[in-house]
Amino acid sequence: MSSPSPRVLAVIPPMTQLNTPYPSTAYLTGFLRSRSMDARQVDLALSLVLELFSPAGLASVREAVQALSPGDRTPQTAWFDAEFDAIAAVTPRALAFLQGRDPTVAHRINTRTFLPEGARFASLDHYIGEEGEDPLAWAFGALGLQDRARHLATLFLNDLADVLRDAVDARFEFVRYAEKLAAAQPHFDPLAEALAAPPHLIDTTLQRLALQALAAHEPDVVLLSVPFPGSVYAAFRIAQAVKAARPHVVTVLGGGYVNTELRELAEPRVFDFFDHVTLDAGERPLLALLEHVAGKRSKTRLVRTFSREAGEVKYTNFVEPDIPFDDVGTPTWDGLPLDRYLSLLDMLNPMNRLWSDGRWNKLTVAHGCYWKKCSFCDVSLDYISRYEAASASVLVDRIEAIVRETGQTGFHFVDEAAPPKALKALAEELLRRGVAISWWGNIRFEKTFTPELCQLLADSGCIAISGGLEVASDRLLKLMKKGVSVEQVARVTKAFADAGVLVHAYLMYGFPTQTTQDTVDALEYVRQLFENGCIHSGFFHRFACTVHSPVGLNPAEYGVTLQPLPPGRFARNDIAFIDPTPTDHDGLGQGLKKGLYNFMHGIGIDSDIRSWFPVRVPKTTVPRRFVERALTTPR
């Protein structure tokens, strides 16, 4: 006899974000509730940080600091110990301020005498001008009271995070917690050894929070969604606590990290922690799994699911169609403490701050990517290859429902690349219904984004756009099948900027056959884009070849030779390659990042591009007025 549908608890494990919930649990909870199932969610990432920085948590951190041997003490732990009374007194106020619950304390924070200042505050020295001059005046002016205080309070929290790293766990970070245990890690041994080690303060705090969630919700099934390598260790620690306390509870692992790195999972020890591991869009595998738990479906009819049988890992994929994107339901944030998230201001650049500042309702315009050609991307995987868009009517219905639930009108569209046609329809529907929101998201800088469309999107509430310029070289853009040119990117970004929309460029270096000259020229293009007001921020990352990308699948087309993947039964994603082009990408990368950082802060935009590099580089071959001419040339 079958039982009723099991009760589900979806968990956000540390660490993801502190300013807003990672959306995977909201999607799955909303979907299950649309099917009349009992689904709950908790954010243990936020809970962990708030617990560690509570009065009791800080006292425990001090005990850990004082237990250090003299040789293990660092300047940060010494600062924490010496200033403990003041730190313990002001931390609750700093947290309340960052949560938006105590805005008037900004006046005291801005005096620079309220918060004890550790090593992180040294970064302010970079901005000091004349003696006695306010080092942050360039960013916040005479006003900007709240933002200035938010930046100082963020530096204070980063100081506390450094103490946790120095005194408790050297792997601790607010985002990339212990990611080396999981990122492109072929062997499970490092993670297994970490999980077998005696639990430290962060572990025991997390385990206690996990057991409190179990007691509060009494789930039959616990879902742990791990989007990044930096949330894998904590997810396993949570599953470990669940299994120790309630071995009958079914634990399930899924999420972006699993979908890219664990597709060839063969490590049986993973299933000491998790009963099942699912791949790709979670709705269909989850429905099948819940039916199995309820006795309504055999194990042979699971969908895209790893399990352990007789000590070996078995993958089962009973073929059933995925849930149409129009039918996945509306995400819900019910159960998440929306008034307790921390709006952090790490970087003073107005575009960069959006990723850590403010609580954004995260929503997807379309599943997958409509372009799906870029040679560096995992185009063979479901999250890219299966493209489905919801109608504008359905999207605005979802937007209105979310605003009613949360009371907040900020949206971050988390698409791989939101399609221009869908964004146009969405903007028109928002304006037609008179729905006032603020939104931002990721696009391709393609010519479809005319000045007229950019203005329409701005009128509908678009405040910022990010997109890939990648290598900023027409030769390499063509090789990577990006489908854009530098001139085109200049025109599109300028159209958005002229409409009052902030623009962020994703940039890449180290792509196959990229030369030193290509790299120098790329930074010159970027400099000119800043100079002409086309972009407001950017980020350079090193190209990594993955086994699911066109480069990884067809390396000869890109002039490289792949090195054999190391043997292992755990994560398989990044793959090393040999590029015969003699380019010092490490040295050049330092110059790219230094130049870009300064450009984002309005510094050195007129400097010779060679001055940013720590190694000798050739003069740029890009005409000095290339971008300016591109903007004045008819399309």
Sequence and secondary structure as in RCSB ss.txt:
>XXXX:A:sequence
MSSPSPRVLAVIPPMTQLNTPYPSTAYLTGFLRSRSMDARQVDLALSLVLELFSPAGLASVREAVQALSPGDRTP
QTAWFDAEFDAIAAVTPRALAFLQGRDPTVAHRINTRTFLPEGARFASLDHYIGEEGEDPLAWAFGALGLQDRAR
HLATLFLNDLADVLRDAVDARFEFVRYAEKLAAAQPHFDPLAEALAAPPHLIDTTLQRLALQALAAHEPDVVLLS
VPFPGSVYAAFRIAQAVKAARPHVVTVLGGGYVNTELRELAEPRVFDFFDHVTLDAGERPLLALLEHVAGKRSKT
RLVRTFSREAGEVKYTNFVEPDIPFDDVGTPTWDGLPLDRYLSLLDMLNPMNRLWSDGRWNKLTVAHGCYWKKCS
FCDVSLDYISRYEAASASVLVDRIEAIVRETGQTGFHFVDEAAPPKALKALAEELLRRGVAISWWGNIRFEKTFT
PELCQLLADSGCIAISGGLEVASDRLLKLMKKGVSVEQVARVTKAFADAGVLVHAYLMYGFPTQTTQDTVDALEY
VRQLFENGCIHSGFFHRFACTVHSPVGLNPAEYGVTLQPLPPGRFARNDIAFIDPTPTDHDGLGQGLKKGLYNFM
HGIGIDSDIRSWFPVRVPKTTVPRRFVERALTTPR
>XXXX:A:secstr
       EEEEE SSS SSS  THHHHHHHHHHHTT  EEEEEHHHHHHHHHTSHHHHHHHHHHHHTS GGG  H
HHHHHHHTHHHHHHHHHHHHHHHTTS GGGHHHHTTTSSS   GGGGGGGGG  STT  TTHHHHTT  HHHHHH
HHHHHHHHHHHHHHHHHT TT  SSSTTGGGTTT   SHHHHHHHHS   HHHHHHHHHHHHHHHHH  SEEEEE
  SGGGHHHHHHHHHHHHHH TTSEEEEESHHHHHH TT   GGGGGT SEEE SSSHHHHHHHHHHHTTSS GG
G SSEEEEETTEEEEE        GGGS     TTS TTS        STTGGGGTSS  EEE SEES SS   T
TS TTSHHHH  EE  HHHHHHHHHHHHHHHS  EEEE  SS  HHHHHHHHHHHHHHT   EEEEEE   TT  
HHHHHHHHHTTEEEEEEEEET  HHHHHHTT    HHHHHHHHHHHHHTT EEEEEEEE  TT  HHHHHHHHHH
HHHHHHTTS SEEEEEE   BTTSHHHH GGGGT EE      SS   B  EE  S   HHHHHHHHHHHHHHHH
TT STTS GGGG SS      S TTHHHHHHHS  
